[in-house]
Structure formats: structure tokens, C-alpha cells
Amino acid sequence: MEFFYAYRVITVIMEPEKSLIREFINGGWIIPFIGALTMFTRLISSPVKLTILEQLKKISAAAILSGVAWIIIDSGAVLQSSDIPSLYKAIIYGIIGVVSPEIINGIVSLAKKFEKNPEKFIKK
């Protein structure tokens, strides 16, 4: 009985995280797979030769970035009411997977510009 009570208290306290994990297990796991698959497609169709490690890094980045996009768009954790059709979401996740290196490079470039001159970005 004590174990069940302790489990119930932990479940109530961690409910937002549990529901996000439950959503991921119920179907969200396919999104990083879509991102990784689209990056894999880009890599095999590219004439540029990369090492296995470089390819794995790009595929992993695509999967992670697609997963982050899923958290923002579809899980309800960030955007509570997104009325985007499923087909559009799938296209968004695929595109994010394909262009994930450019997205990451853009974010890093923006952060470096912010680091050099934060007043330019923050208006008082």
C-alpha cells in the first residue's frame, strides 16, 4: 500500500513530464525518425563524400531537431492550440530534418552576433 501511495504522489508531481513522455511513446517517436530519414536521403543523394562519423552527426542532429520541433508544434507542451493539419506538420518535420545543419549553423551564427553586440538585438 505504501508503494502505491508513493507512486501516486510521484505521478501527480511529474504529470506534465509523464504526459509528454507518454505522447512520445504513443506516436511522437516517429518524428525524429522522419527527420533522420530525410537527412539520410539528403546524404545518399549528395555527391559530397563524408565520413561515417560526419554522416551520423548530421543524421543525429536531424533527429534531435525534428524532435524539438515536435515538442514545440505538436505535443502541446509549448503551443497549446495549434490547428495545423497533420500533412503540413509532417512536411515541416521532414524539411527540418533535411535542412537541420543549416538551421543549426544559423542559430550559432545568430548567437555569435548577439554575443558581439547584444544592444543591437535588445531594444530599450
C-alpha positions in Angstrom: 0.0 0.0 0.0 2.8 2.4 0.8 4.5 1.8 -2.5 1.3 2.6 -4.4 0.8 5.8 -2.4 4.4 6.9 -3.1 4.0 6.0 -6.8 0.8 8.1 -6.9 2.4 11.1 -5.3 5.3 10.9 -7.8 2.9 10.5 -10.7 0.9 13.6 -9.7 4.0 15.7 -9.2 5.6 14.6 -12.5 2.4 14.6 -14.6 3.4 17.2 -17.3 6.7 15.3 -18.0 4.9 11.9 -17.9 2.3 13.1 -20.4 5.0 14.4 -22.8 6.8 11.0 -22.5 3.5 9.2 -23.0 2.8 11.2 -26.1 6.3 10.5 -27.4 5.9 6.7 -26.9 2.4 6.7 -28.4 3.5 8.3 -31.6 5.9 11.1 -31.2 8.9 8.8 -31.7 8.2 8.7 -35.5 9.0 12.4 -35.8 12.8 12.1 -35.1 12.7 9.0 -37.3 11.3 11.2 -40.2 13.9 13.8 -39.6 16.7 11.3 -39.6 15.3 9.6 -42.7 15.1 12.8 -44.6 18.7 13.7 -43.7 19.8 10.2 -44.7 18.1 10.7 -48.1 19.9 14.0 -48.5 23.2 12.4 -47.7 22.9 9.5 -50.1 21.8 11.8 -52.9 24.6 14.2 -52.3 27.8 14.0 -54.4 29.9 15.2 -51.4 31.7 12.3 -49.7 31.5 12.4 -45.9 32.9 10.0 -43.3 30.6 7.7 -41.4 31.1 9.9 -38.3 30.1 13.1 -40.1 27.0 11.3 -41.5 26.0 10.0 -38.1 26.4 13.5 -36.7 24.1 15.0 -39.4 21.5 12.3 -39.0 21.5 12.6 -35.2 21.2 16.4 -35.5 18.3 16.0 -37.9 16.5 13.6 -35.5 17.1 15.8 -32.5 15.9 19.0 -34.3 12.8 17.2 -35.6 12.1 16.1 -32.1 12.4 19.6 -30.7 10.1 20.8 -33.5 7.6 18.1 -32.4 7.8 19.3 -28.8 7.1 22.9 -29.9 4.4 22.2 -32.5 2.6 19.0 -31.8 3.0 17.8 -28.2 1.0 20.7 -26.7 3.9 21.4 -24.3 4.7 24.8 -25.9 1.8 25.6 -28.3 -1.4 24.7 -26.6 -3.7 25.1 -29.5 -2.0 24.5 -32.9 -4.6 23.8 -35.6 -2.0 22.8 -38.2 -3.2 19.9 -40.4 -1.2 16.7 -39.9 0.1 16.7 -43.5 1.6 20.1 -43.0 3.2 19.0 -39.8 4.8 16.0 -41.5 6.1 18.3 -44.2 7.5 20.7 -41.6 9.3 17.8 -39.7 10.7 16.5 -43.0 12.0 19.9 -44.1 13.6 20.5 -40.7 15.3 17.1 -41.0 16.7 18.0 -44.4 18.0 21.4 -43.6 19.0 20.8 -39.9 22.7 21.6 -40.5 21.7 25.0 -42.0 19.3 25.7 -39.1 21.9 24.9 -36.5 24.6 27.0 -38.3 22.1 29.9 -38.5 21.3 29.7 -34.8 25.0 29.5 -33.9 25.8 32.5 -36.2 22.9 34.5 -34.7 24.2 33.7 -31.2 27.7 34.8 -32.1 26.4 38.1 -33.5 24.3 38.6 -30.3 27.4 37.9 -28.2 29.4 40.6 -30.0 26.7 43.3 -29.8 23.7 42.5 -27.7 22.4 46.0 -27.7 21.6 45.6 -31.4 19.1 42.9 -30.6 17.7 44.2 -27.4 15.8 47.5 -27.8 15.2 49.6 -24.7 
